[in-house]
Amino acid sequence: MSPHFNYGQGCREFPVALALTLLFEGYRYLIGWVPLRLISRTVIPTWRAASFFLGLSLVWVACGSSLAAYDHSLLTAHMIKHLLLMTVAPALILLGEPVRVFWIGMPPLARRSLRRVLQRSVPRRFARVVTSPALCWVLSALTRVVWHVPALFTLGVQSATWHTLEEAMFFGAGLLFWWPVIQPWPSTSTGPRWSMLLYLFLATLPCDILSGFLAFSDRVAYPVYFSTPRLFGFSVLEDQHGAAALMWTCITLIYLVPAAIIT
């Protein structure tokens, strides 16, 4: 195992690529939002900008902070990371209306060229299909379930490449999942707003099944944790039960917030 992947002992190289990416996206947001803010305080209010930067910060917490150092030793830390990447950070980022802000911050020539491309029928149809509630739900549910299959889970723990792919898929699936719920610009309504209540309710079911299995099982689902250092006095099975309880309660509570707002 490479030195930068020895998370159990807290040894981890500083994720330069992640830091630069997040800083660049923050910079792109500012060069679009600041001119907007000078023109009007209501187009993209300050709370939306704060939401975007909080979302970026949580991506850093999940993948670049000391939390990642425990990711491969504690399933509970791993679960917190997944919750941040797929459930919390994407929602906050989309609330910041990033597409609108990035569009305004683009150079005029690039914006005109991209507008000509997006006005064609194929890109428009592709965007409608990708952001349809049914596909967003299926992709997010499959991502969550498939990466908890023991064989793939072990690959993510033991391989830096697979681990990076796992993180990217969780974050991408999170953005897709929240898109129909938040409906940021330039999305259009895909049906009655109450249908999102059913969408959110159905989204809890894969989490309930997975977390219920992990919480009530008397067998360790991921034997790979037997080979990692035990931290904070938790046994592997106790860690598994704690991670399952965390996912079960957090997902339910988080999804209740938009459900209450829509209601």
N, C-alpha and C positions, 0 to 999 in steps of 0.2 A: 504494500500500500504506500502511495506516495506521501512524502512528509506533509504536504499542504492539506492532506485529507485525514490527518490523524486528529479528528475532532474530539475523540474521547478524552484526550489529554490536553485539549484546549489549544493545540498548535494549528494555526491556520494562517495562510498567507493573506495579506490584505487584498480584497477583491478589486483591483484597480479598474478592470473593465466595467464592472457594475457601478462603481462610484462615478466614473466618467460618463457613463450612459445616463444615470440619474441626474447628474449635474447638467448635462447637455439638454435633457428634456425640460428641466427646470428653467434653464436659460431660454429655450424656445418658447416656453409658456410666458415668461416675463416680457419678451420682446413683442408678443402679441397682446398681452393683457394691459400693460402699462399705457400704450397709446389709447386703447379702448377706455381705460379708466379716466384718462384726461378728457375724453369726449363726453362720456356718460358714466355715471356711477351705478346705473341700473342694468346695463346690458349684461355684464358679468360682475355681480357684486363681490365684495371682498370675501364673503364667506365661501363662495365657490372657489376662489383662488386658494384660500386657506385649506379647503378640502382637498384640492389637487395636490398641494405640497405635503399635506399630512399623509395622503396616499403614497406618494413617493417615499416619504420617510419610513412608512411601514414596510415598504418593499425592502428598504435598506435594513430595517430591523430583522426582517425574515431571512435575508440572504447575506448580509454583510456584517451584522453585529455579532456580539458574543453568543446570541441565541443559536446561531449556526454552529458554534463550537460544540454544543450539546446535542445537535440534531442527530448525530450518529451514535449516541450513547443512551438517549432517552426517547422513547416513543412519544411521551408527552410533549417534549420540545419539538419533535417532528410534527406533531399534530398542531401545535400552536403556529408553527411555520406555515403549514398548509392552510389554516384558517386565515392567517394574515394575507397570504398570497392569492387565495381564491375567493374569499368571502368579504374581507374588510377593505383591503387596499384597492381592488378594482372598483368597488362601489364609490369610494371616496374620490378616486381619480375621475370617474365618469361624471360625478356631480360637479366637477370643476369645468365642465364643457370644454375638454381639451381640443376636440376637433375644430370647433369654432375658433378658438383662440389660436391654434396652430395655423389655421387657414388665413386668418387676418395677419399673422406675423410672417407669412411667406412673402418672398419678393414678388412684385406684380407680374413679372414675366413668367415665373414658375406657376403662379396662381392661374394665369390665363391658359397656360398649356395644360395644366391639370384639369381645369374646367372643361376644356374641349374633350379630354379623354373621358371624363365622368359623364358627359352628356350623351355618350353613345349608349345604345340599348344593352349591350352585353355587360358592361360594368354595373349598370343600374340593376339589372336582373340578378347579377351575382351578389350584390350588396343586399338586396331584398331577401334572397335565399339564406345567406349566411347569418343575417340578423333576425330571421324568423323565430318566434318563440319556441316552436317545436324543435328546430335544430339546435338552438342555444341550450335548451333543456337537456336534450339527448347528449350533446357533446360534454356538457358539464358533468352530468351523471356518470357517463362512461369514463371520463378522466378521473373522477374521484374513486370509482370502484376499481377500475383496471389497475391503477397504480397502488392499490392496496392488496392486490393479488401477491401472495408471498414471494413468488419467483421474481416478479418485476420489482417489488419492494426491495428485495435483497440486491438486485442490480443497482438500484438507486443509492443504496448504502455503500456498496463496494466500488462503484465506478464513478469517477468524476464526470465523465461524459454523460452517462445516463442520469446522473443526479441533476446536471444542468438542464437536460431535456425535460426531466420531471418538473423542475421549477418553472420552466418556460411554459409547459403545457398547463400547469395549474393556474398560472397568472393569465394566460390567454383564454382559458376556459372561464375564468372568473369574469373577465371583461365581456365575453359573449353572454354569460348568464345574466349579468346585470343590465345589459343593453336594452332588452325589451321592457324591463321594469322602470329604469330611469329615463329611457328615451331621450338621450342627449341629441343635440343638433348633429347631423341633419336627418335624424330618424323621423319617420312618420308613424302615426298611430296604426297599429296592426289589428285593432279590434277593440271591443269595449274594455274599459279600464278594469272592471271587476274581474275579467278573465285572468288578470295578474294575481288575484288572490288564489285561484286554483293552481296557477303556475308555481307560486311560492309554496303552497301546501304540498304539491306533488314533489317539489324539490327536496322536501324534508325526508321523503320516504327512503331513498337510497342511503341517506345518512343514518336514519333510524335503524335500518336493517344492518348496516355495517357496524355501527357503534353498539347495537344490541348484541351482535355476535361477539364482538371483542370484549364487551363488558361482562357478559354472563358465561363466557367460556372458561373452563378450568384448565385449558391447554394454551401454551404460548403460540400465538399465530406466526410470529416472526423469530425463528430460532437464531437469526443472525445476531440478535442482541445478547445472546449468551456469550459471544466472543468479544463484547465491548465492556469497558470498565463500568461497574455499577456506581452510580452517583447518588448522593443524598439519602442513602440507605434503602432505596427502593429495590425490591426484587423485580425480575423481568415481568412476572405476571401482575404484580401490583402496578407497575408502570403501565402495562397494557390496559388494565381496568381504569386507571386514572385518565389515560388518553382518550378512551372510549367515552367516559362520562363527560369529559371536556367537550368533545365534538358534539355529543348528543345535546347538551344544554346550550352551548354557544350558538350552534346553527339554528336551533329553535328560537332562541331569543333574538338573534340578529334578523331572521326572516320576519319576525313579528313586527319589527319596526316599520318597514315599508308596507306591510299588510295593514297595520293600523292607520298609516297615513292615507293609503288608498281608500280604506273604508270611510 
